[in-house]
Amino acid sequence: MPEPLTTPAVVFAQGLAMGAGLILAIGAQNALVLRQGLKQEHVGAVVAVCTLSDWLLIALGVFGLGALIQGSPLLLEAFRFGGAAFLLGYAVLAAKRAWRPSSGLSAAGQATSLGATLSAAFAFTYLNPHVYLDTVVLLGGLGARQPPEMRTAFAAGACAASALWFSLLGFGAAAAAPKLQNANTWRVLDALVALLMAGLGLQLLLQPL
């Protein structure tokens, strides 16, 4: 009995499913996009940075960078300790926001400039080893196993999942923000973000990549 043909549409769907499965887990990037959405501040810019960065890293992984990173212990250690320091530092800032009482919109903190917001988005992307693990190593490794002529379709599917998720998270949060602008909501959100960042940072310190 002949094997079923692998078509670009099938491989695209595989990339979409794999990308969605990895990106839906709440991580540092997602927490930032959610927070900016709830603040209704620079949402489109943050969504664009996270989405385009994922596209770049997925493409690099599918077309070869994943194997390079996996084969460099020094590079993995640099990602590990640099990322842990960044995540733990942000956890402290989020914990301070959760501890300090405030009300209404002020619970979101002072308004930040576009430059500062984009700097945070780039940092949460390129200083976070989990982003490389998900996009370059895991998705890249899966895509690299596809026949050469199918790798573009796989990468396109994974990229579509990234664009859909970040858009839904950022703009969906922005749409819900008017109902969530109170002090207790922000304190709970910041407390959860602090726990998440601290957990990810400690995980990096205690478990080699």
N, C-alpha and C positions, 0 to 999 in steps of 0.2 A: 504494500500500500504506500503510495507516494506521500512524503512529508508535506504538510501545508506550507504554502508559500509565505515568506515573510515580506510584507509590503511596508512602504513608508508610513502608511496610516496606522498599521499595527504597532510599528516601532515608536511612532509619535505618541500613541496612547500609552505604551509602556513607559516612555520617558515622563509623560504627564502624571501617571500614577505613582511612579517612584519619586518624582520631585515633590508631589503633594504629600506623600507619606513622610518625607523627611522634613519638609518646611513647616508642616502644621504644628510640630512640637514647639511649645513656647520656649524661646531662647532670647538671648540678649538683643538681637536685631528686632525680633517681634515685639519685645517689651518697649523698645524705643519708638517703633512705629505706632504702637497702641497709645503710648503716652502723648506723642505729638498729635495724634488724631483727637484725643480727648481734650487736649489744650487748644485744638483748632489752630495750630500754629505751624506754618511751613509744611503742611501735610504733603502736598504734591511734590515738593522738592525732596523730602525724606523718602517717600515712596519711590521716586525716580532713582535716587542714589542706591537704595537697597536692591531694587529690581535690576538696574543696569549692572551693578556690581555682581549680583548673582549670575546674570547672563555671561559676563566676562569669565568668572571663575568656573562656571559649568563648561563653557567652551574650552577653556584651557585644560580642564580635567579630562574631558572627552578626547581631546586631541593630544594628550601626552603628559601634562604637568603632574597629574596625580601620581604616576609612577616615579617621577623625579623627587617629589616631596617624601613619598614613602621610603625612598632609598637614601635619604639624608638625615641621619640621627641628629646632627647639629641643628639643622633647620627645624626639625620637630621640637627640639628642646627650646629653641628660641621662641617659637610659637607658644609653647607650653607656659614658660615662665613670664614672658611678656603679656600674654593674654590673661594669666592668673592675676598679675599685678593690676591690670586695667580693670578687670571685673570686680575684684575685691575693693578697689578704690571707689568704683561707682556704687557698690553695695553700701559703703559707708555714707555716701552722699544721699542715697535713697532713704537709708535708715534715719538720717538727720531730718529729712523732709517729713517722714512719717511721725517722728517724735515731736516735732515742733507744731503746736496747734495753730490753725489758721481757718479761714472760712471762705466759702464760695470759690470764685475764680482764683483768689489768691492762693488757694491750696495747690494750684498747679505750679506755683513758684513764679518768680519774676519772668517777664517776657524775655526771650533770648533772640539775638540777632540771627539772620539767615546764615551768616558765616559760622557762628558758634554751633548752630544746629547741624549744619552740614559737616562740620568737623567731628561732631559726635557720631553722626551717621557713618562717616568713613572709618572712625575708630572702632565702632561696634562691628563693622564689617571686616576690616583688614587687620585688626589686632585681636580678633576673636578666633582661636583655633577651631572652634566648633563649626564656624562657617566653612573653613577649608576642608574639614573632615566631611561635612555633608555634601558640599558642592564639588570640590576638586577630587577628593579621594573616593568617596562612596559613589556619587553619581558619575563622576569621571571614570571610575573603574568599571561601572556597569556599561556606560556608553562605549568605552574602549573595547569591550568584548563583542560589540556589534560588528557585522561586516562593514568594511570601510565606507561602502556606498550608503549605509543606513545610519551612520553616526550623526549626520546632520539632523535627520528626522528625530532621533532620540534626544539630542540636545535641544531641539526646538520644542519638544514636548515638555521637557524639564523646565525650560525657560518660560513657557506658557503658564505652568503651575506657579512659578515664582511671581509673575506679573499679576495673576489673578488673586493670589493670596495677599500680597502686600497692598494691592488696591482695595480689596475687601476690608482688610484690617484697618488701614489708615482712614479711608473715607467712610467706612461703616462706623468707626469710633467717632469720627467728626459729626456724623449725622445723629448719633446717640448722645453726644456731649451735653446738649442743653438739659437733658434729664438727669445728668450725673454730676452737675457742678455744685458739689457741696463738700464741706471739709472732710466728713467721714469717708466719702468715696475715695478722695485723694489719699487720705492716710492709709486706707486699706490697700489701695493700689501700690503706693510706695513701699509699704511693708512687704507686700508680696514680691515686688521687684527686688528689694534688698535681699530677701531670702533666696530668690532665684539666682541673683548675681553671686552671692556668697557661696551658694551650693556649687555653681559652675566653677568659680575660682578655686575652691578647695578641691574639687574633683580634679582639676588640672594639676594642682600641686601634688596630690596624693597618688594619682594614677598616670603613669607615662602614656603618651599618645601611641 
